[in-house]
Amino acid sequence: MKNVPLAAIAAVLFFLFVPSVFSYPAGAFSLPEISGYTCGPLRSTPLSAPSGEFGNWLVRTYRGQGGRAFLATLISGPGAGPLVTPPGEITSNDLPVGFGSVYEAFSLGDRDAVLENIPGVGLSLAVSLGRSGSLTLESPSLGRKELEEAAIRILKGQE
């Protein structure tokens, strides 16, 4: 044992304890029912690997008045990683290499968010859950204000 480098022992101990460090409480985040919308079935996919469980991927469709809908995707847990946004409030586009999408980074309440307006497709709003993942709402028919309000209502259901 005296010829074994301390770094090797530290590495072995680290890998023995990694699964317990990254253990994830399965019900930490959800896509709750929200008033004013009919909720489709909740689809859940575990983020798992041979080394352990790393979170969850949830998907649900919400339909409002007149059939206007949005798709909500919530990816959470240590395997999801954080939503990375540019610092501060920024508006930009993806030209000349993209299709003319306009992006805006801003704060939604106390969370970082990015709104993407994709011509001919609709809006996509991604909201940071901190180091725990992100919530994304996508809709071809709802406006920015409606998506922001729906995101806030979904996130309030987490508290």
HUJO-V263467 format. One record per residue. N is the residue number from 0. RES is the residue in three letters. BURIAL is + if it has 9 or more other ideal C-beta (glycine too) atoms within 8 Angstrom, else -. Layout:
N	RES	BURIAL
N	RES	BURIAL
This chain:
0	MET	-
1	LYS	-
2	ASN	-
3	VAL	-
4	PRO	-
5	LEU	-
6	ALA	-
7	ALA	-
8	ILE	+
9	ALA	-
10	ALA	-
11	VAL	-
12	LEU	-
13	PHE	-
14	PHE	-
15	LEU	-
16	PHE	-
17	VAL	+
18	PRO	-
19	SER	-
20	VAL	-
21	PHE	+
22	SER	-
23	TYR	+
24	PRO	-
25	ALA	-
26	GLY	-
27	ALA	-
28	PHE	+
29	SER	+
30	LEU	+
31	PRO	-
32	GLU	-
33	ILE	+
34	SER	-
35	GLY	-
36	TYR	+
37	THR	-
38	CYS	+
39	GLY	-
40	PRO	-
41	LEU	+
42	ARG	-
43	SER	-
44	THR	-
45	PRO	-
46	LEU	+
47	SER	-
48	ALA	-
49	PRO	-
50	SER	-
51	GLY	+
52	GLU	+
53	PHE	+
54	GLY	+
55	ASN	+
56	TRP	+
57	LEU	+
58	VAL	+
59	ARG	+
60	THR	+
61	TYR	+
62	ARG	+
63	GLY	+
64	GLN	-
65	GLY	-
66	GLY	-
67	ARG	+
68	ALA	+
69	PHE	+
70	LEU	+
71	ALA	+
72	THR	+
73	LEU	+
74	ILE	+
75	SER	+
76	GLY	+
77	PRO	+
78	GLY	+
79	ALA	+
80	GLY	-
81	PRO	+
82	LEU	+
83	VAL	-
84	THR	+
85	PRO	-
86	PRO	-
87	GLY	-
88	GLU	-
89	ILE	-
90	THR	-
91	SER	-
92	ASN	-
93	ASP	+
94	LEU	-
95	PRO	-
96	VAL	-
97	GLY	-
98	PHE	-
99	GLY	-
100	SER	+
101	VAL	+
102	TYR	+
103	GLU	+
104	ALA	+
105	PHE	-
106	SER	-
107	LEU	+
108	GLY	-
109	ASP	-
110	ARG	+
111	ASP	+
112	ALA	+
113	VAL	+
114	LEU	+
115	GLU	+
116	ASN	+
117	ILE	+
118	PRO	-
119	GLY	-
120	VAL	-
121	GLY	+
122	LEU	+
123	SER	+
124	LEU	+
125	ALA	+
126	VAL	+
127	SER	+
128	LEU	+
129	GLY	-
130	ARG	-
131	SER	+
132	GLY	+
133	SER	+
134	LEU	+
135	THR	+
136	LEU	+
137	GLU	+
138	SER	+
139	PRO	-
140	SER	-
141	LEU	+
142	GLY	-
143	ARG	-
144	LYS	-
145	GLU	+
146	LEU	+
147	GLU	+
148	GLU	-
149	ALA	+
150	ALA	+
151	ILE	+
152	ARG	+
153	ILE	+
154	LEU	+
155	LYS	-
156	GLY	+
157	GLN	-
158	GLU	-
